[in-house]
Amino acid sequence: MKLEDYNGFCSSLTGSTHVVQWGGAHVWKVGGKVFAIGGHNREGEIFVTFKCSDLAYDVLKEQPGCRPAPYLASRGMKWIQRQTSQSMDDEALRDYLGESHRLVVLKLTKQTRKELGF
């Protein structure tokens, strides 16, 4: 997946907004809450960080090319960073990004969800 593909997919999710922050990371939010972070590593390869369920976190953190997300996971949050497509192809990544979006939407207030069209 290229950064343009990542941004294109995230932009298709209802209520999503985009900002470049934290040293050039492409951050996607819904209702002001982050659901995905993408950028390039030193070698120019894309990495994508996303929220996931407890079960998905436990499975993915052990997979080659994935790791607990720096900073977020160390604070007890269930976020994974896909660094390579070694064990997660682009289709699976899109599924996880969609699920991350859904998990964040569920935590929004009823009023915010209504305003965003959920």
Secondary structure, DSSP 8 states (H G I E B T S, - for coil): --HHHHHHHHHTSTTEEEEEETTTEEEEEETTEEEEEEEE-TTS-EEEEEE--HHHHHHHTTSTTEEE-TTTGGGT--EEEE--SSSS-HHHHHHHHHHHHHHHHHHS-HHHHHHHT-
